[in-house]
Amino acid sequence: MTIPETIRRILVCPRCHGALVDEGDAADVGLACATCAVVYPVRDGIPVLLVDQARPR
Ligand SMILES: [Zn+2]
């Protein structure tokens, strides 16, 4: 499931407030922060932007 572009544009990393980029494929999509080197999961199309839910990139 992909995230609508309008939503994507307002999402930022909760830790550094930097830009997030899509990572992974349709089956396992995530939002990656290059600065923090972590990936935030997207569950059922909903980005989980919680620092303690992020996994190392
Ligand atoms: Zn970050």
N, CA, C, O and the ligand as a Tripos MOL2 file, in Angstrom:
@<TRIPOS>MOLECULE
protein
  229   227    58     0     0
PROTEIN
NO_CHARGES

@<TRIPOS>ATOM
      1 N           0.8510   -1.1930    0.0000 N.3       1 MET1
      2 CA          0.0000    0.0000    0.0000 C.3       1 MET1
      3 C           0.8880    1.2450    0.0000 C.2       1 MET1
      4 O           1.8340    1.3410    0.7820 O.2       1 MET1
      5 N           0.5830    2.1720   -0.8620 N.am      2 THR2
      6 CA          1.3810    3.3900   -0.9150 C.3       2 THR2
      7 C           0.6750    4.5200   -0.1620 C.2       2 THR2
      8 O          -0.5290    4.4710    0.0930 O.2       2 THR2
      9 N           1.4380    5.5000    0.1700 N.am      3 ILE3
     10 CA          0.9190    6.6360    0.9350 C.3       3 ILE3
     11 C           0.6240    7.7780   -0.0340 C.2       3 ILE3
     12 O           1.4610    8.1060   -0.8740 O.2       3 ILE3
     13 N          -0.5430    8.3800    0.0730 N.am      4 PRO4
     14 CA         -0.8590    9.4990   -0.8330 C.3       4 PRO4
     15 C           0.1910   10.5970   -0.7500 C.2       4 PRO4
     16 O           0.7080   10.9020    0.3250 O.2       4 PRO4
     17 N           0.4990   11.1860   -1.9050 N.am      5 GLU5
     18 CA          1.5470   12.2050   -1.9670 C.3       5 GLU5
     19 C           1.2580   13.3910   -1.0420 C.2       5 GLU5
     20 O           2.1790   13.9680   -0.4630 O.2       5 GLU5
     21 N           0.0050   13.7460   -0.9070 N.am      6 THR6
     22 CA         -0.3480   14.8880   -0.0500 C.3       6 THR6
     23 C           0.0270   14.6110    1.4060 C.2       6 THR6
     24 O           0.4440   15.5150    2.1310 O.2       6 THR6
     25 N          -0.1230   13.3680    1.8190 N.am      7 ILE7
     26 CA          0.2360   13.0020    3.1900 C.3       7 ILE7
     27 C           1.7550   12.9210    3.3270 C.2       7 ILE7
     28 O           2.3420   13.3920    4.3010 O.2       7 ILE7
     29 N           2.3590   12.3150    2.3270 N.am      8 ARG8
     30 CA          3.8100   12.1330    2.3590 C.3       8 ARG8
     31 C           4.5460   13.4540    2.5650 C.2       8 ARG8
     32 O           5.5360   13.5100    3.2950 O.2       8 ARG8
     33 N           4.0720   14.4900    1.9360 N.am      9 ARG9
     34 CA          4.7970   15.7550    1.9640 C.3       9 ARG9
     35 C           4.8510   16.3820    3.3470 C.2       9 ARG9
     36 O           5.7730   17.1430    3.6420 O.2       9 ARG9
     37 N           3.8840   16.0780    4.1950 N.am     10 ILE10
     38 CA          3.8600   16.7120    5.5150 C.3      10 ILE10
     39 C           4.5210   15.8490    6.5830 C.2      10 ILE10
     40 O           4.6640   16.2760    7.7290 O.2      10 ILE10
     41 N           4.9250   14.6310    6.2070 N.am     11 LEU11
     42 CA          5.5520   13.7490    7.1820 C.3      11 LEU11
     43 C           7.0290   14.0890    7.3510 C.2      11 LEU11
     44 O           7.7540   14.2750    6.3730 O.2      11 LEU11
     45 N           7.4540   14.1660    8.5830 N.am     12 VAL12
     46 CA          8.8670   14.3650    8.8620 C.3      12 VAL12
     47 C           9.2860   13.3910    9.9590 C.2      12 VAL12
     48 O           8.4570   12.8130   10.6620 O.2      12 VAL12
     49 N          10.5800   13.2340   10.0750 N.am     13 CYS13
     50 CA         11.1240   12.3650   11.1160 C.3      13 CYS13
     51 C          10.8060   12.9560   12.4930 C.2      13 CYS13
     52 O          11.0700   14.1350   12.7280 O.2      13 CYS13
     53 N          10.2410   12.1520   13.4100 N.am     14 PRO14
     54 CA          9.8970   12.6720   14.7400 C.3      14 PRO14
     55 C          11.1260   12.9840   15.5820 C.2      14 PRO14
     56 O          11.0280   13.6830   16.5910 O.2      14 PRO14
     57 N          12.2710   12.4740   15.1790 N.am     15 ARG15
     58 CA         13.4820   12.6850   15.9770 C.3      15 ARG15
     59 C          14.2470   13.9370   15.5340 C.2      15 ARG15
     60 O          14.6120   14.7750   16.3590 O.2      15 ARG15
     61 N          14.4850   14.0540   14.2250 N.am     16 CYS16
     62 CA         15.2920   15.1780   13.7440 C.3      16 CYS16
     63 C          14.4840   16.1720   12.9050 C.2      16 CYS16
     64 O          14.9940   17.2220   12.5160 O.2      16 CYS16
     65 N          13.2130   15.8300   12.6290 N.am     17 HIS17
     66 CA         12.3320   16.6670   11.8160 C.3      17 HIS17
     67 C          12.8350   16.8170   10.3840 C.2      17 HIS17
     68 O          12.5130   17.7860    9.6960 O.2      17 HIS17
     69 N          13.6210   15.8490    9.9540 N.am     18 GLY18
     70 CA         14.1170   15.8480    8.5870 C.3      18 GLY18
     71 C          13.1450   15.1500    7.6530 C.2      18 GLY18
     72 O          12.1530   14.5640    8.0850 O.2      18 GLY18
     73 N          13.4480   15.2230    6.3650 N.am     19 ALA19
     74 CA         12.5990   14.6120    5.3590 C.3      19 ALA19
     75 C          12.6920   13.0850    5.4090 C.2      19 ALA19
     76 O          13.7330   12.5200    5.7430 O.2      19 ALA19
     77 N          11.5830   12.4370    5.0700 N.am     20 LEU20
     78 CA         11.5310   10.9810    5.0170 C.3      20 LEU20
     79 C          11.4110   10.5340    3.5740 C.2      20 LEU20
     80 O          10.7760   11.2040    2.7600 O.2      20 LEU20
     81 N          12.0150    9.4130    3.2590 N.am     21 VAL21
     82 CA         11.9200    8.8620    1.9090 C.3      21 VAL21
     83 C          11.3330    7.4590    1.9810 C.2      21 VAL21
     84 O          11.5420    6.7290    2.9500 O.2      21 VAL21
     85 N          10.5950    7.0970    0.9340 N.am     22 ASP22
     86 CA         10.0150    5.7610    0.8760 C.3      22 ASP22
     87 C          11.1200    4.7200    0.7940 C.2      22 ASP22
     88 O          12.1370    4.9160    0.1280 O.2      22 ASP22
     89 N          10.8990    3.6230    1.4770 N.am     23 GLU23
     90 CA         11.8600    2.5320    1.4170 C.3      23 GLU23
     91 C          11.0960    1.2160    1.4360 C.2      23 GLU23
     92 O          10.0080    1.1160    2.0030 O.2      23 GLU23
     93 N          11.6910    0.2110    0.8040 N.am     24 GLY24
     94 CA         11.0450   -1.0870    0.7620 C.3      24 GLY24
     95 C          10.1060   -1.1920   -0.4240 C.2      24 GLY24
     96 O          10.0530   -0.2930   -1.2640 O.2      24 GLY24
     97 N           9.3640   -2.2890   -0.4920 N.am     25 ASP25
     98 CA          8.4340   -2.5070   -1.5950 C.3      25 ASP25
     99 C           6.9900   -2.4460   -1.0690 C.2      25 ASP25
    100 O           6.7530   -2.1460    0.1010 O.2      25 ASP25
    101 N           6.0530   -2.7320   -1.9450 N.am     26 ALA26
    102 CA          4.6440   -2.5980   -1.5810 C.3      26 ALA26
    103 C           4.2440   -3.4980   -0.4200 C.2      26 ALA26
    104 O           3.3400   -3.1710    0.3480 O.2      26 ALA26
    105 N           4.9290   -4.6380   -0.2990 N.am     27 ALA27
    106 CA          4.5640   -5.5820    0.7510 C.3      27 ALA27
    107 C           5.1370   -5.1840    2.1130 C.2      27 ALA27
    108 O           4.5960   -5.5460    3.1570 O.2      27 ALA27
    109 N           6.2360   -4.4350    2.0840 N.am     28 ASP28
    110 CA          6.8830   -4.0650    3.3360 C.3      28 ASP28
    111 C           7.4460   -2.6600    3.1850 C.2      28 ASP28
    112 O           8.6560   -2.4670    3.0650 O.2      28 ASP28
    113 N           6.5560   -1.6940    3.1940 N.am     29 VAL29
    114 CA          6.9670   -0.3130    2.9590 C.3      29 VAL29
    115 C           7.3390    0.3510    4.2800 C.2      29 VAL29
    116 O           6.8040    0.0280    5.3400 O.2      29 VAL29
    117 N           8.2620    1.2750    4.1790 N.am     30 GLY30
    118 CA          8.6530    2.0370    5.3460 C.3      30 GLY30
    119 C           9.0640    3.4250    4.9260 C.2      30 GLY30
    120 O           9.2060    3.7120    3.7370 O.2      30 GLY30
    121 N           9.2550    4.2820    5.9040 N.am     31 LEU31
    122 CA          9.7140    5.6440    5.6410 C.3      31 LEU31
    123 C          11.0710    5.7990    6.3150 C.2      31 LEU31
    124 O          11.1990    5.6720    7.5320 O.2      31 LEU31
    125 N          12.0660    6.0720    5.5070 N.am     32 ALA32
    126 CA         13.4280    6.1090    6.0180 C.3      32 ALA32
    127 C          13.8860    7.5390    6.2560 C.2      32 ALA32
    128 O          13.5730    8.4530    5.4930 O.2      32 ALA32
    129 N          14.6470    7.7060    7.3520 N.am     33 CYS33
    130 CA         15.3170    8.9730    7.6210 C.3      33 CYS33
    131 C          16.8020    8.7480    7.4320 C.2      33 CYS33
    132 O          17.4120    7.9470    8.1400 O.2      33 CYS33
    133 N          17.3840    9.4570    6.4720 N.am     34 ALA34
    134 CA         18.8110    9.2690    6.1850 C.3      34 ALA34
    135 C          19.6720    9.8130    7.3130 C.2      34 ALA34
    136 O          20.7380    9.2700    7.6000 O.2      34 ALA34
    137 N          19.2190   10.8760    7.9510 N.am     35 THR35
    138 CA         20.0020   11.5020    9.0200 C.3      35 THR35
    139 C          20.1290   10.5750   10.2320 C.2      35 THR35
    140 O          21.2160   10.4140   10.7850 O.2      35 THR35
    141 N          19.0240    9.9760   10.6330 N.am     36 CYS36
    142 CA         19.0230    9.0990   11.8080 C.3      36 CYS36
    143 C          19.3550    7.6550   11.4570 C.2      36 CYS36
    144 O          19.6030    6.8420   12.3470 O.2      36 CYS36
    145 N          19.3630    7.3270   10.1550 N.am     37 ALA37
    146 CA         19.6540    5.9720    9.6870 C.3      37 ALA37
    147 C          18.6760    4.9560   10.2720 C.2      37 ALA37
    148 O          19.0740    3.8790   10.7160 O.2      37 ALA37
    149 N          17.3950    5.3140   10.2670 N.am     38 VAL38
    150 CA         16.3550    4.4100   10.7370 C.3      38 VAL38
    151 C          15.2110    4.3850    9.7200 C.2      38 VAL38
    152 O          15.0920    5.2630    8.8650 O.2      38 VAL38
    153 N          14.3720    3.3470    9.8410 N.am     39 VAL39
    154 CA         13.1860    3.2330    8.9940 C.3      39 VAL39
    155 C          11.9710    3.1220    9.9010 C.2      39 VAL39
    156 O          11.9230    2.2890   10.8060 O.2      39 VAL39
    157 N          10.9950    3.9750    9.6420 N.am     40 TYR40
    158 CA          9.7390    3.9110   10.3860 C.3      40 TYR40
    159 C           8.7740    3.0130    9.6330 C.2      40 TYR40
    160 O           8.6210    3.1570    8.4200 O.2      40 TYR40
    161 N           8.1240    2.0940   10.3210 N.am     41 PRO41
    162 CA          7.2190    1.1750    9.6300 C.3      41 PRO41
    163 C           5.9280    1.8600    9.1940 C.2      41 PRO41
    164 O           5.5240    2.8780    9.7580 O.2      41 PRO41
    165 N           5.2940    1.2840    8.1850 N.am     42 VAL42
    166 CA          3.9620    1.7120    7.7560 C.3      42 VAL42
    167 C           3.0580    0.4890    7.9130 C.2      42 VAL42
    168 O           3.2450   -0.5230    7.2370 O.2      42 VAL42
    169 N           2.0880    0.5920    8.8020 N.am     43 ARG43
    170 CA          1.2170   -0.5460    9.0890 C.3      43 ARG43
    171 C          -0.1870   -0.2440    8.5860 C.2      43 ARG43
    172 O          -0.8180    0.7290    8.9980 O.2      43 ARG43
    173 N          -0.6590   -1.0990    7.6870 N.am     44 ASP44
    174 CA         -1.9880   -0.9090    7.0960 C.3      44 ASP44
    175 C          -2.1380    0.4780    6.4850 C.2      44 ASP44
    176 O          -3.2050    1.0890    6.5460 O.2      44 ASP44
    177 N          -1.0420    0.9660    5.8910 N.am     45 GLY45
    178 CA         -1.0850    2.2580    5.2260 C.3      45 GLY45
    179 C          -0.9140    3.4450    6.1500 C.2      45 GLY45
    180 O          -0.9550    4.5920    5.7060 O.2      45 GLY45
    181 N          -0.7210    3.1780    7.4310 N.am     46 ILE46
    182 CA         -0.5790    4.2690    8.3920 C.3      46 ILE46
    183 C           0.8690    4.3300    8.8620 C.2      46 ILE46
    184 O           1.3690    3.3860    9.4730 O.2      46 ILE46
    185 N           1.5400    5.4390    8.5750 N.am     47 PRO47
    186 CA          2.9330    5.5720    9.0220 C.3      47 PRO47
    187 C           3.0120    5.6150   10.5460 C.2      47 PRO47
    188 O           2.2900    6.3710   11.1960 O.2      47 PRO47
    189 N           3.8920    4.8010   11.1010 N.am     48 VAL48
    190 CA          4.0850    4.7800   12.5510 C.3      48 VAL48
    191 C           5.3520    5.5730   12.8510 C.2      48 VAL48
    192 O           6.4590    5.0340   12.8610 O.2      48 VAL48
    193 N           5.1610    6.8630   13.0950 N.am     49 LEU49
    194 CA          6.3110    7.7420   13.2890 C.3      49 LEU49
    195 C           6.6250    7.8770   14.7750 C.2      49 LEU49
    196 O           6.4960    8.9470   15.3690 O.2      49 LEU49
    197 N           7.0350    6.7700   15.3420 N.am     50 LEU50
    198 CA          7.4200    6.7370   16.7470 C.3      50 LEU50
    199 C           8.8720    6.2990   16.8200 C.2      50 LEU50
    200 O           9.2670    5.3120   16.1990 O.2      50 LEU50
    201 N           9.6580    7.0360   17.5800 N.am     51 VAL51
    202 CA         11.0850    6.7460   17.6610 C.3      51 VAL51
    203 C          11.3200    5.3180   18.1460 C.2      51 VAL51
    204 O          12.2110    4.6330   17.6430 O.2      51 VAL51
    205 N          10.5400    4.8690   19.1080 N.am     52 ASP52
    206 CA         10.7800    3.5340   19.6400 C.3      52 ASP52
    207 C          10.2490    2.4130   18.7470 C.2      52 ASP52
    208 O          10.4470    1.2370   19.0520 O.2      52 ASP52
    209 N           9.5810    2.7620   17.6530 N.am     53 GLN53
    210 CA          9.1090    1.7630   16.6940 C.3      53 GLN53
    211 C          10.0340    1.6790   15.4780 C.2      53 GLN53
    212 O           9.8890    0.7870   14.6420 O.2      53 GLN53
    213 N          10.9640    2.5950   15.3860 N.am     54 ALA54
    214 CA         11.8520    2.6210   14.2270 C.3      54 ALA54
    215 C          12.8580    1.4770   14.3110 C.2      54 ALA54
    216 O          13.2420    1.0370   15.3940 O.2      54 ALA54
    217 N          13.2710    1.0090   13.1290 N.am     55 ARG55
    218 CA         14.2930   -0.0280   13.0870 C.3      55 ARG55
    219 C          15.5140    0.5300   12.3640 C.2      55 ARG55
    220 O          15.3910    1.4280   11.5310 O.2      55 ARG55
    221 N          16.6840    0.0000   12.6810 N.am     56 PRO56
    222 CA         17.8850    0.4940   12.0050 C.3      56 PRO56
    223 C          17.7880    0.2790   10.5100 C.2      56 PRO56
    224 O          17.2400   -0.7260   10.0570 O.2      56 PRO56
    225 N          18.3100    1.2010    9.7540 N.am     57 ARG57
    226 CA         18.2380    1.1090    8.3160 C.3      57 ARG57
    227 C          19.2390    0.1000    7.7890 C.2      57 ARG57
    228 O          19.3230   -0.1140    6.5800 O.2      57 ARG57
    229 ZN         15.6290   11.6100   11.5880 Zn       58 ZN58
@<TRIPOS>BOND
     1     1     2 1
     2     2     3 1
     3     3     4 2
     4     3     5 am
     5     5     6 1
     6     6     7 1
     7     7     8 2
     8     7     9 am
     9     9    10 1
    10    10    11 1
    11    11    12 2
    12    11    13 am
    13    13    14 1
    14    14    15 1
    15    15    16 2
    16    15    17 am
    17    17    18 1
    18    18    19 1
    19    19    20 2
    20    19    21 am
    21    21    22 1
    22    22    23 1
    23    23    24 2
    24    23    25 am
    25    25    26 1
    26    26    27 1
    27    27    28 2
    28    27    29 am
    29    29    30 1
    30    30    31 1
    31    31    32 2
    32    31    33 am
    33    33    34 1
    34    34    35 1
    35    35    36 2
    36    35    37 am
    37    37    38 1
    38    38    39 1
    39    39    40 2
    40    39    41 am
    41    41    42 1
    42    42    43 1
    43    43    44 2
    44    43    45 am
    45    45    46 1
    46    46    47 1
    47    47    48 2
    48    47    49 am
    49    49    50 1
    50    50    51 1
    51    51    52 2
    52    51    53 am
    53    53    54 1
    54    54    55 1
    55    55    56 2
    56    55    57 am
    57    57    58 1
    58    58    59 1
    59    59    60 2
    60    59    61 am
    61    61    62 1
    62    62    63 1
    63    63    64 2
    64    63    65 am
    65    65    66 1
    66    66    67 1
    67    67    68 2
    68    67    69 am
    69    69    70 1
    70    70    71 1
    71    71    72 2
    72    71    73 am
    73    73    74 1
    74    74    75 1
    75    75    76 2
    76    75    77 am
    77    77    78 1
    78    78    79 1
    79    79    80 2
    80    79    81 am
    81    81    82 1
    82    82    83 1
    83    83    84 2
    84    83    85 am
    85    85    86 1
    86    86    87 1
    87    87    88 2
    88    87    89 am
    89    89    90 1
    90    90    91 1
    91    91    92 2
    92    91    93 am
    93    93    94 1
    94    94    95 1
    95    95    96 2
    96    95    97 am
    97    97    98 1
    98    98    99 1
    99    99   100 2
   100    99   101 am
   101   101   102 1
   102   102   103 1
   103   103   104 2
   104   103   105 am
   105   105   106 1
   106   106   107 1
   107   107   108 2
   108   107   109 am
   109   109   110 1
   110   110   111 1
   111   111   112 2
   112   111   113 am
   113   113   114 1
   114   114   115 1
   115   115   116 2
   116   115   117 am
   117   117   118 1
   118   118   119 1
   119   119   120 2
   120   119   121 am
   121   121   122 1
   122   122   123 1
   123   123   124 2
   124   123   125 am
   125   125   126 1
   126   126   127 1
   127   127   128 2
   128   127   129 am
   129   129   130 1
   130   130   131 1
   131   131   132 2
   132   131   133 am
   133   133   134 1
   134   134   135 1
   135   135   136 2
   136   135   137 am
   137   137   138 1
   138   138   139 1
   139   139   140 2
   140   139   141 am
   141   141   142 1
   142   142   143 1
   143   143   144 2
   144   143   145 am
   145   145   146 1
   146   146   147 1
   147   147   148 2
   148   147   149 am
   149   149   150 1
   150   150   151 1
   151   151   152 2
   152   151   153 am
   153   153   154 1
   154   154   155 1
   155   155   156 2
   156   155   157 am
   157   157   158 1
   158   158   159 1
   159   159   160 2
   160   159   161 am
   161   161   162 1
   162   162   163 1
   163   163   164 2
   164   163   165 am
   165   165   166 1
   166   166   167 1
   167   167   168 2
   168   167   169 am
   169   169   170 1
   170   170   171 1
   171   171   172 2
   172   171   173 am
   173   173   174 1
   174   174   175 1
   175   175   176 2
   176   175   177 am
   177   177   178 1
   178   178   179 1
   179   179   180 2
   180   179   181 am
   181   181   182 1
   182   182   183 1
   183   183   184 2
   184   183   185 am
   185   185   186 1
   186   186   187 1
   187   187   188 2
   188   187   189 am
   189   189   190 1
   190   190   191 1
   191   191   192 2
   192   191   193 am
   193   193   194 1
   194   194   195 1
   195   195   196 2
   196   195   197 am
   197   197   198 1
   198   198   199 1
   199   199   200 2
   200   199   201 am
   201   201   202 1
   202   202   203 1
   203   203   204 2
   204   203   205 am
   205   205   206 1
   206   206   207 1
   207   207   208 2
   208   207   209 am
   209   209   210 1
   210   210   211 1
   211   211   212 2
   212   211   213 am
   213   213   214 1
   214   214   215 1
   215   215   216 2
   216   215   217 am
   217   217   218 1
   218   218   219 1
   219   219   220 2
   220   219   221 am
   221   221   222 1
   222   222   223 1
   223   223   224 2
   224   223   225 am
   225   225   226 1
   226   226   227 1
   227   227   228 2
@<TRIPOS>SUBSTRUCTURE
     1 MET1         2 RESIDUE 1 A MET
     2 THR2         6 RESIDUE 1 A THR
     3 ILE3        10 RESIDUE 1 A ILE
     4 PRO4        14 RESIDUE 1 A PRO
     5 GLU5        18 RESIDUE 1 A GLU
     6 THR6        22 RESIDUE 1 A THR
     7 ILE7        26 RESIDUE 1 A ILE
     8 ARG8        30 RESIDUE 1 A ARG
     9 ARG9        34 RESIDUE 1 A ARG
    10 ILE10       38 RESIDUE 1 A ILE
    11 LEU11       42 RESIDUE 1 A LEU
    12 VAL12       46 RESIDUE 1 A VAL
    13 CYS13       50 RESIDUE 1 A CYS
    14 PRO14       54 RESIDUE 1 A PRO
    15 ARG15       58 RESIDUE 1 A ARG
    16 CYS16       62 RESIDUE 1 A CYS
    17 HIS17       66 RESIDUE 1 A HIS
    18 GLY18       70 RESIDUE 1 A GLY
    19 ALA19       74 RESIDUE 1 A ALA
    20 LEU20       78 RESIDUE 1 A LEU
    21 VAL21       82 RESIDUE 1 A VAL
    22 ASP22       86 RESIDUE 1 A ASP
    23 GLU23       90 RESIDUE 1 A GLU
    24 GLY24       94 RESIDUE 1 A GLY
    25 ASP25       98 RESIDUE 1 A ASP
    26 ALA26      102 RESIDUE 1 A ALA
    27 ALA27      106 RESIDUE 1 A ALA
    28 ASP28      110 RESIDUE 1 A ASP
    29 VAL29      114 RESIDUE 1 A VAL
    30 GLY30      118 RESIDUE 1 A GLY
    31 LEU31      122 RESIDUE 1 A LEU
    32 ALA32      126 RESIDUE 1 A ALA
    33 CYS33      130 RESIDUE 1 A CYS
    34 ALA34      134 RESIDUE 1 A ALA
    35 THR35      138 RESIDUE 1 A THR
    36 CYS36      142 RESIDUE 1 A CYS
    37 ALA37      146 RESIDUE 1 A ALA
    38 VAL38      150 RESIDUE 1 A VAL
    39 VAL39      154 RESIDUE 1 A VAL
    40 TYR40      158 RESIDUE 1 A TYR
    41 PRO41      162 RESIDUE 1 A PRO
    42 VAL42      166 RESIDUE 1 A VAL
    43 ARG43      170 RESIDUE 1 A ARG
    44 ASP44      174 RESIDUE 1 A ASP
    45 GLY45      178 RESIDUE 1 A GLY
    46 ILE46      182 RESIDUE 1 A ILE
    47 PRO47      186 RESIDUE 1 A PRO
    48 VAL48      190 RESIDUE 1 A VAL
    49 LEU49      194 RESIDUE 1 A LEU
    50 LEU50      198 RESIDUE 1 A LEU
    51 VAL51      202 RESIDUE 1 A VAL
    52 ASP52      206 RESIDUE 1 A ASP
    53 GLN53      210 RESIDUE 1 A GLN
    54 ALA54      214 RESIDUE 1 A ALA
    55 ARG55      218 RESIDUE 1 A ARG
    56 PRO56      222 RESIDUE 1 A PRO
    57 ARG57      226 RESIDUE 1 A ARG
    58 ZN58       229 GROUP 0 **** ****
